[in-house]
Every structure is written in structure tokens, then in C-alpha cells.
Amino acid sequence: MPRALVFAGASFVGQHLCRLLREKGVQVVPTARQPADDQTIVCDLTHAENVCAVIEQTRPDWIIQCGAATASSAPADHYAVHVTGALNVLEAAQQFVPRASLVLFGSAAEYGPVQAAALPVAETCPCHPTSFFGASKLAQTQLAHAAAATNDQRIAVVRPFNIIGPGLPDHYFATALARRLIRQTADLEAGITTDRTFEVHNPHATRDFIDVRDVAAAVWLLLEESPLTCGSAGVFNVATGRETSILDVACVLGELSGSLQPTHGGEMDSRGGITRSAGDAGLLRQLGWDVTTNLRDSLTDQWNSFSMSAIDRNTG
């Protein structure tokens, strides 16, 4: 039975990944910055001594670093977690478990804006990030290549596109909108409002929305049947290959809320200047991975999890 150490195992992606690995019979050791439960080790990725102690203690066969500063807009936070944190993991792994397989979570933001003719974007596309988040993730990817070549490590970098699914944090578009619609529905039922419309900014911008459970399945595949050898690093897009407009997502959430209708709320600056996005996951598909959860099912599961949490808060 392999032992997997999952940094940020209590995070949105980390929880789904830990659940899947346990279902596969893997011994899972998650970490978190704050105490979570008896199975979770407290560890701050940005502190090298913390990371060394955890890896020395657990001696894992697999190491997954899925921590990310997604809730922060501060460049210093992005570089502390994505660069310093990744370097801490890579160096501690080299010291204590040099033959462990590693997976680092990158991001589609590493590509930056891509011409429409180049969509869906493949891993061979040059990276020109225009956000600090994307730039710091690209620096992490470059560290992975350097560590593999210098220290003979085996490292896979996954580049998920726009992850959705149950448990998505509040600072993401799909969650923020869902919670807004839940409140609007409650106001309609209470007679506070009669408005059944809601505004959506940048409705025609597109993203490649991928379910978190499909992302976890991609990581499992790369660990179980790694196409990489020691001394090599590889980048793997995790994506559906399809562009989905913000309006399409809003329409599904509007239906789930009880026939609320989106309206055009105007244009705003998009994150990283990206207006269209879709990824080519051909490398993963060659290994046998495929998308299993469609957009509507993913948003429905996400909506149901939000609705239940709202009920719990109202009755708690």
C-alpha cells in the first residue's frame, strides 16, 4: 500500500483528492495550516523546517502539493506558497525520499491570454502569464524541471483549468453567484423582492470548467501509472477541451435557483486579461483519463452543497 502525503489536504481540491486516494486503498497523510482533525498534520508550506519535519516523519511514496494562494491578491502570498512552498517540498523530498513521485498543482493561468486560433491550448504553447498568480505558478513549474534534472526526481505538474464542483470556495465566481441566487430566492419567497433577474458581468467570456473529481482522478492516474522516469518532469493539462461562457454557467445556476434569469451586467476587467480559455488534455487522455462529470451535473452537485450549508446555518 503506497503512502501519500498531501500538502493542503484540507483544501477544496485536497479533500476530494484524499477521499479518492483512500477509496483506492492508499494510506493518506494530509496536512493543513490550521488543526483540522486527528489525521491531519499541521504544516506551513512556507516554513522549510515544517516541511522537512513532515516528510522525514512520514517518508511517503507519493507527495502531492495542492496548496495555493487562491484567496489572496497579494503577489507576496502567491510567491511564498507557489515558489517558496514548492521549493521547500522539492528539497525535503530530495533529502528524505529521493525516489518518491511528486505532483505539483500548476494552473491554466500560466499560459496567460491565448489567441482564439490556438484554443484549446496544449502544453507546448508558450507561457506568457499576465497575473502574479500565473507568473508564480509558472515559476513553480520551472522549479520542477530544474529539480528533476538536477536531483534526478520524478515530478508531474498538473495544470487544471477552471475547477468547479461541490465545496468550491466562496471567492470563486460560480460559488459567489450561487450564494447570491440563494439569497435572492429567499427574498422572493419572503416577499422582499419580486425581481427574478440577476446581472452577470462579462457574460460572453469563456472558461474551461472542469469538475474537481475529474482533477483528482487525473492526479491518481499520474501517480499510479506515471509516464515519467526519475530525472524527468512533465506538464499535464486537466481540461475538458471546451469553451463554456460565463452566461451558460449563470443560466444553469438560474435554473437551479428556480427560474431566475441572467441579464447582461456589462464588461469588467477579467483576471489576468483572459477573455477566452480552453485546454487540450491530450497527454492525459493518452494515458486513459477522461472527463466523467459534465457541467450541469457538476454545478448541480455544487448548488446542492451550497443549499445544504445555507440550511445548516439557518437551523444551527
C-alpha angles and dihedrals in degrees: 000000000000120000117227123198110203115194110209089016090159092058126101094267093032094059093052091045094049090049092052094045091052090050087055091054097256120147102238128201111185126192131204136179091237130038110276111162141328092279096052123087117215109236136157109212092207092062111079093200091056093050094046092050093051095048093044090050098046102033092201128197091212129034123193121186107195098152116125138169093233096142094054130079093192114111090211090061092049093052094042093056103030100038109021091035093050092046090051090053095046094049095045091048091051090051100046109017107020093168096050118120113239133203121192122191112234126171143235084240087079089077096054119197112350128196113255091240089062094056129147087044120221128209090258092066113112113254119235106163117191097191130069088235092057093041093052091048090051089051087054090053090051089051089053092055091047093048093048092051097041102037100029091242128156111230133172119194114201118203107200117190118214107338119209135166142100113337097024107161122252097250092069121092098241093050096044091050093046092052091048090053092048089056092046091051090051090050090051092052090048092049092242091125139011096198112120095180131086132191124244122193121218091007094174096051111110136218136176103243114201126183116245091231090058089051090053090049090054091054091048091052093049090051098043097043104020113187088199130091129208109285095035137097126195136190120219126188115220105204146120095236091233131111113226120187123231086238091059090054091047091051092054092048090046090055092048090052092056110276101318111160126220121226130193108272097184135257126302135176109279125222109277092356091279116149100165129030140170132149135219109223094184094133092056092044089055087060092052101265121137141165112271103172120062125214097259094049092046093050091044092054089046092049092049091052091051092047092051092048089051090052091048091053092048094049098035 
